[in-house]
Amino acid sequence: DPVAGTCEGTFVITRTWSLSDNCGNAAADQVQTITVSDNILPTFTAPADIEIFTDADCNYDTDVSLTGDVTDEADNCSTGIQATYVDSDPVAGTCEGTFVITRTWSLSDNCGNAAADQVQTITVSDNILPTFTAPADIEIFTDADCNYDTDVSLTGDVTDEADNCSTGIQATYVDSDPVAGTCEGTFVITRTWSLSDNCGNAAADQVQTIAISDNRAPTFTAPVDITINCEDNNEDLTITGDVTDEADNCSNGLTATYVDDIAEGDCPNERIITRTWSLIDNCGNTAEDQVQIITVIDDQAPELVTEFPSSVNVSCDAIPDAPELGFADNCSENVTVVFSESSMYTTNVTESYEIIRTWEVTDECNNTAVYEQVVTVTIDEFLNQISDEACSDDGDINLNDYISDFNDDASWTFVSGVTNNINFNGTIFDPSNLVDITGDQDFLGDYVFRYTYTSPTGCLETTEVTININDDCVVFPCSSEDIEISKAVTPNGDTYNESFDITGITADCGFEIRVQIFNRWGAQIFDGKNYSIGEGMGEWRGQAHKSSIGNADTVPNGTYYYIITLENSGLPPFTGPVYLGTK
């Protein structure tokens, strides 16, 4: 029987040869040894070349479970044979953490027949991305020149670059063009950070937003405190002062603004203005407010705005009324005028004297000015002749009706007449019992009376009244004889002769009456149409039209002349004198 050899599939067979002749002679047996051997090589297929990758710690595993194993070992005789391998030392790759390992696979059968070696290349690569954290978004600020610096030492740098294999890697960045911000001098820069390891594995880009802001307050200097007059416009900065040095590191064209707080001063026209100046740049940075004090004063007295003579020379009978002066103040709407008048006149003095008129004008802040007029009065003597007529039975004639000013030292005297035998008692003349010097009753004619006194202004005033006594006592309705006209007007409030009256006719006569009054120089001072009739009904009470005699309200004492026209009556105008006493 075959005897198994030293390895599977080999045997040794001992073959014994025998030879006998036909006679049975047997030659000695001879032995032949037959050795059965295996010289056929086994077969196998090495795993394909493979790329494996490092882990998070940059380690790798070349176990055949990962790199591949031989699974098709085969042999003609041997069974259960397994290929084996030997790895070369790792050869560093092109980047940190990568290698190339040459794995040589070998296979021999149990009889030592060895297949040709096969080589597997194992490439160890790094495919893990590096990691990093971009700096946080940041706000930086411009400097005094509106410049800025985006160096990473100021904006932040990546400090946690990490990779499983690569060392010393550094993140890099690219900045976008600055985008203008919401106000002058501000920008936004988008900084894109990138990181790749030494094997070209790139982490996802990360974006950092760098906001460039302006946090510097502007500067300015408020105008100095100032004192102005009340008439000055405190809103006019050319008067009160303006800020001229507004400055900012980034913003241009800044203008300071102000708010006023007004406190009352010591008088209505004075005040203290606390002006608070503010300045803000285009980015909302506010300078510290500055305060300017504006003191408004009123130190000017009112001024005279009308012309008037400071000295006047007049006669005692023509002393003008104190002029109505106009005053204006630079600030006060209302001024107080205190007028005083003092006369140097002494009774019975015949020399000239002075009247001192003073206007003390004060504004609302007690600024006072004094204006003075000196009236030099010359004392003169005047004769005022009055002619009148009366009917013999008109009743008593009160001579005081012809004068307006009375004096305790003066009295009426009878001067002359058709007869000296008259009924005259003090001021009353009664013509009803007149008898002439011949004894008959022909008493009609002129009677003259005289009243002389010294006026309050020093004038020697003589009033001579000539009264013509007639017998025109028959009344003819609506004829010219019906009309009675005032001979004297004394509007002094005593209810006698208060107005220039036309009586003796009634409205039934249908007359439309026009009254014109003229002064001694022929200037018309009054023109009244449709003049009222009746005692105490007359419109003229000594006043003058302003257009006729300046600004006076009433005319001076004296004799005036009237023209009375009865419109559409066919009668001639009535003319004559009328005495006016206004004092």
SVG drawing of the C-alpha trace seen along z (x, -y; Angstrom):
<svg xmlns="http://www.w3.org/2000/svg" viewBox="-96 -218 114 245">
<polyline fill="none" stroke="black" stroke-width="0.4" points="0.0,0.0 1.2,-3.6 2.8,-5.0 2.0,-8.7 4.9,-10.9 6.0,-14.0 3.4,-16.2 -0.1,-16.0 -0.3,-14.3 3.0,-12.5 3.5,-8.7 6.1,-6.0 5.3,-2.7 7.6,0.3 7.3,2.5 8.7,6.1 9.5,7.9 9.5,11.8 10.6,14.1 10.0,17.9 10.8,20.0 8.4,22.4 9.9,24.9 9.2,23.0 12.6,21.9 12.2,18.6 14.8,16.0 15.4,13.8 12.8,11.1 13.9,7.5 12.4,4.3 11.6,1.2 10.7,-2.1 8.3,-4.4 8.2,-7.9 5.1,-10.0 5.9,-13.8 3.9,-17.2 5.7,-19.9 2.7,-22.0 2.6,-25.6 -0.4,-26.8 -2.4,-29.8 -4.0,-32.9 -5.0,-36.5 -3.8,-39.3 -6.3,-42.0 -6.5,-45.0 -4.6,-48.1 -6.6,-50.2 -6.8,-53.7 -7.7,-54.0 -8.1,-57.1 -6.8,-58.3 -9.2,-58.7 -9.8,-61.8 -6.5,-61.2 -4.6,-60.7 -4.3,-57.0 -5.0,-54.3 -5.7,-50.5 -4.3,-48.1 -6.1,-45.1 -7.0,-42.8 -10.6,-43.2 -10.2,-46.8 -7.6,-46.4 -8.7,-43.1 -7.6,-39.4 -6.8,-36.6 -9.8,-34.3 -9.0,-32.1 -5.9,-30.2 -5.8,-26.9 -3.5,-23.9 -3.6,-20.6 -2.9,-18.7 -2.7,-20.9 -5.8,-22.0 -6.3,-24.8 -3.3,-26.7 -3.4,-30.5 -1.6,-33.3 0.6,-35.5 1.9,-39.0 4.8,-41.2 4.3,-45.0 7.0,-47.4 7.8,-50.3 5.3,-53.1 6.6,-55.6 5.4,-59.2 3.0,-60.6 2.7,-64.0 1.2,-65.6 1.3,-65.3 -0.4,-62.1 -0.4,-60.2 1.6,-57.1 2.1,-54.3 2.5,-50.7 3.7,-47.9 2.1,-44.6 3.8,-41.5 1.5,-38.4 3.1,-34.9 1.5,-31.4 3.2,-27.9 1.6,-24.6 2.3,-21.9 5.0,-20.5 6.8,-23.8 5.8,-24.7 5.6,-28.6 3.5,-30.7 5.1,-33.8 4.7,-36.7 2.0,-39.3 2.2,-43.0 -0.7,-45.1 -0.3,-48.9 -2.1,-50.4 -2.4,-54.2 -3.1,-55.9 -4.8,-59.3 -6.4,-62.1 -9.9,-63.2 -11.0,-64.8 -11.7,-68.5 -9.9,-70.8 -11.9,-72.9 -11.7,-76.5 -13.9,-79.2 -13.9,-82.6 -13.7,-85.6 -17.1,-87.0 -18.6,-89.9 -17.1,-93.1 -17.6,-96.8 -14.5,-99.0 -14.3,-102.8 -12.7,-105.4 -9.9,-107.5 -9.5,-111.3 -8.8,-111.5 -11.8,-109.2 -9.3,-106.4 -9.7,-102.9 -7.5,-99.7 -8.9,-96.2 -5.7,-94.4 -6.6,-91.0 -4.9,-92.2 -7.8,-94.6 -10.6,-92.7 -9.8,-89.2 -8.0,-86.2 -8.6,-82.5 -6.8,-80.7 -8.4,-77.3 -7.3,-75.9 -7.3,-72.1 -6.8,-69.1 -6.5,-65.4 -3.1,-65.2 -1.9,-68.6 -0.1,-70.8 0.7,-74.5 -2.1,-75.3 -3.4,-79.0 -6.7,-80.3 -6.7,-83.1 -9.2,-85.7 -10.3,-87.9 -12.1,-91.2 -14.9,-92.5 -14.8,-96.1 -16.1,-98.4 -19.8,-99.1 -20.8,-102.6 -22.8,-102.6 -25.8,-104.6 -23.8,-107.8 -20.7,-109.5 -17.5,-107.7 -19.0,-104.3 -18.6,-101.1 -19.3,-97.4 -16.6,-94.9 -17.4,-91.2 -14.3,-89.2 -14.4,-85.6 -12.2,-83.2 -10.9,-80.0 -8.8,-77.0 -7.3,-74.1 -5.1,-71.3 -1.9,-70.2 -3.7,-67.7 -6.0,-70.2 -9.1,-69.4 -10.9,-72.7 -13.2,-73.6 -16.4,-75.5 -15.7,-79.2 -16.9,-81.3 -17.9,-85.0 -17.0,-87.7 -18.8,-91.0 -16.7,-94.0 -18.7,-97.2 -16.7,-100.4 -18.5,-103.0 -17.9,-106.6 -18.2,-107.1 -16.3,-110.4 -18.4,-113.3 -18.0,-116.5 -16.5,-119.6 -17.5,-123.3 -17.3,-126.4 -20.4,-128.3 -20.4,-132.1 -19.4,-134.1 -22.0,-135.5 -23.3,-138.8 -25.4,-141.8 -27.7,-143.2 -30.4,-146.0 -34.0,-145.1 -34.6,-146.4 -32.0,-144.0 -33.2,-140.8 -31.9,-138.0 -32.5,-135.6 -30.0,-137.5 -26.8,-135.5 -24.8,-138.4 -25.7,-140.2 -25.6,-137.5 -22.8,-135.4 -22.7,-132.1 -20.7,-128.9 -18.1,-129.0 -15.8,-126.1 -18.0,-123.0 -15.7,-120.1 -15.9,-116.3 -13.6,-113.5 -15.9,-112.2 -19.0,-114.3 -18.9,-117.4 -21.1,-120.5 -22.3,-120.3 -24.2,-123.2 -24.8,-123.7 -28.4,-124.4 -29.8,-126.0 -32.8,-126.1 -33.6,-129.2 -35.0,-129.3 -36.2,-132.8 -36.5,-134.2 -38.1,-137.5 -35.7,-140.3 -36.1,-143.2 -38.7,-145.0 -41.0,-144.0 -38.4,-144.8 -35.5,-142.9 -34.9,-139.2 -32.2,-136.6 -31.9,-134.1 -30.2,-130.9 -29.2,-129.6 -28.2,-126.0 -26.1,-125.1 -26.1,-121.5 -24.1,-119.7 -24.7,-116.2 -22.8,-114.6 -24.3,-112.5 -23.8,-109.3 -25.7,-110.6 -22.7,-111.4 -23.6,-114.3 -21.2,-116.9 -21.6,-118.1 -24.1,-121.0 -22.7,-124.4 -24.5,-127.3 -24.5,-131.0 -26.1,-133.6 -27.7,-136.5 -28.7,-139.4 -31.3,-141.7 -31.4,-145.2 -33.4,-148.4 -31.4,-151.5 -32.9,-154.0 -35.5,-156.5 -38.4,-157.3 -37.7,-159.9 -39.8,-162.8 -41.2,-162.0 -43.0,-165.3 -41.5,-168.7 -42.3,-171.5 -40.6,-174.8 -38.6,-174.7 -39.2,-178.5 -42.2,-180.6 -42.8,-184.3 -46.5,-185.2 -48.9,-187.9 -50.9,-187.3 -54.1,-186.9 -52.6,-184.3 -51.0,-181.8 -51.1,-178.6 -52.3,-175.4 -49.6,-172.9 -48.9,-170.9 -49.9,-167.3 -46.5,-165.7 -45.8,-162.3 -43.2,-160.0 -41.8,-156.6 -39.7,-154.1 -37.3,-151.6 -39.0,-148.7 -42.0,-149.8 -45.4,-150.0 -46.7,-152.1 -45.0,-155.1 -46.1,-157.2 -46.2,-161.0 -46.4,-163.3 -47.1,-166.8 -46.6,-169.8 -47.0,-173.5 -45.9,-176.3 -46.5,-180.0 -44.2,-182.7 -47.1,-185.2 -47.8,-187.5 -51.0,-189.5 -50.7,-193.1 -47.2,-192.6 -47.0,-194.4 -43.7,-192.9 -43.3,-189.7 -43.2,-186.4 -42.5,-182.8 -44.6,-179.6 -42.6,-176.5 -44.0,-173.3 -42.4,-170.0 -43.0,-166.6 -41.5,-163.7 -41.7,-160.6 -41.0,-157.2 -40.9,-153.8 -41.8,-150.4 -38.3,-150.0 -38.3,-153.4 -35.9,-155.0 -36.9,-158.7 -36.4,-161.7 -37.5,-165.2 -38.6,-167.8 -39.3,-171.4 -40.9,-174.4 -40.5,-177.9 -43.4,-180.3 -42.4,-183.9 -45.6,-185.9 -45.8,-189.7 -48.6,-191.5 -50.8,-193.6 -54.0,-195.5 -57.0,-194.6 -60.3,-196.3 -63.1,-194.0 -66.0,-195.9 -69.3,-194.2 -72.4,-195.6 -75.8,-194.3 -79.4,-195.4 -82.5,-194.8 -86.1,-195.7 -87.3,-198.0 -89.6,-195.4 -87.3,-192.4 -86.7,-192.5 -83.6,-192.6 -80.2,-192.4 -77.5,-190.7 -74.2,-192.3 -72.4,-189.2 -73.7,-187.4 -71.1,-189.2 -68.1,-188.1 -66.7,-184.7 -64.1,-185.6 -65.1,-187.3 -62.9,-189.1 -63.8,-190.1 -61.9,-193.4 -63.8,-194.3 -67.4,-195.6 -69.6,-197.0 -69.8,-200.8 -72.2,-202.8 -70.3,-204.9 -72.9,-206.8 -76.3,-206.6 -79.2,-208.5 -80.1,-209.1 -78.2,-208.7 -81.3,-208.0 -81.3,-204.3 -82.2,-201.4 -78.8,-199.8 -77.9,-197.7 -74.5,-196.0 -74.8,-193.7 -78.5,-194.1 -79.7,-196.7 -83.4,-197.1 -84.4,-199.3 -88.1,-199.2 -88.1,-202.4 -85.6,-204.5 -86.2,-208.2 -84.0,-210.6 -82.6,-213.9 -85.4,-215.9 -88.1,-214.1 -89.8,-212.6 -90.0,-208.9 -87.7,-208.9 -85.1,-206.6 -84.2,-204.6 -80.5,-204.5 -77.1,-203.2 -76.1,-202.6 -72.4,-201.9 -71.1,-199.8 -67.6,-198.9 -66.0,-196.0 -62.2,-196.0 -60.3,-193.3 -57.0,-191.6 -57.2,-188.2 -55.5,-185.1 -52.8,-185.5 -52.1,-189.1 -53.8,-190.8 -55.8,-193.9 -59.1,-192.9 -61.7,-195.6 -65.0,-194.6 -67.1,-197.5 -70.7,-196.6 -72.8,-198.9 -76.5,-198.0 -78.9,-199.6 -82.3,-199.7 -85.1,-199.7 -88.8,-199.1 -88.7,-196.2 -90.8,-194.2 -93.5,-193.2 -93.2,-189.6 -93.8,-188.7 -93.9,-184.9 -91.1,-183.5 -89.7,-186.8 -86.1,-188.0 -87.3,-190.0 -88.2,-186.7 -84.6,-185.5 -82.7,-186.0 -79.0,-185.3 -76.6,-184.7 -74.4,-187.7 -72.1,-185.8 -71.1,-182.2 -69.7,-181.1 -69.3,-177.3 -68.2,-177.2 -70.7,-174.7 -72.9,-177.1 -75.8,-176.3 -75.9,-180.0 -75.0,-180.8 -73.4,-177.4 -73.9,-177.4 -74.3,-179.8 -78.1,-179.7 -80.6,-180.8 -84.1,-181.3 -87.3,-183.1 -88.4,-180.8 -89.7,-177.3 -89.1,-174.3 -92.5,-175.1 -90.9,-178.0 -89.0,-175.4 -85.7,-177.2 -82.5,-175.2 -79.9,-177.2 -76.2,-177.3 -73.9,-178.9 -70.3,-180.0 -68.0,-181.3 -64.9,-183.4 -62.0,-184.7 -60.8,-188.3 -58.4,-187.5 -61.2,-186.1 -60.3,-182.5 -63.4,-180.2 -63.3,-178.1 -66.7,-176.5 -69.2,-175.6 -72.4,-174.0 -75.1,-173.0 -78.7,-172.3 -77.9,-174.1 -80.2,-173.3 -82.5,-176.0 -83.7,-176.6 -82.2,-177.7 -79.3,-175.6 -79.5,-173.6 -76.7,-175.2 -73.8,-173.0 -71.1,-175.7 -69.7,-175.9 -66.4,-177.5 -64.8,-174.6 -62.8,-174.9 -62.4,-172.6 -58.9,-171.2 -58.3,-171.8 -58.9,-175.5 -56.9,-176.2 -54.2,-173.6 -54.9,-170.9 -56.7,-173.1 -60.0,-171.8 -61.4,-175.2 -60.5,-178.7 -59.2,-181.5 -61.4,-184.1 -62.4,-186.9 -64.8,-188.3 -65.7,-186.2 -68.0,-186.9 -70.9,-184.9 -72.7,-184.5 -76.1,-182.9 -77.8,-181.9 -81.4,-180.9 -81.3,-178.6 -84.1,-179.0 -85.7,-181.7 -85.1,-184.7 -83.7,-186.6 -80.3,-188.1 -77.6,-186.5 -77.4,-187.6 -73.9,-188.8 -72.5,-190.1 -70.1,-189.6 -70.3,-187.1 -68.2,-187.2 -66.7,-183.9 -65.5,-183.3 -64.0,-179.9 -62.5,-180.2"/>
</svg>
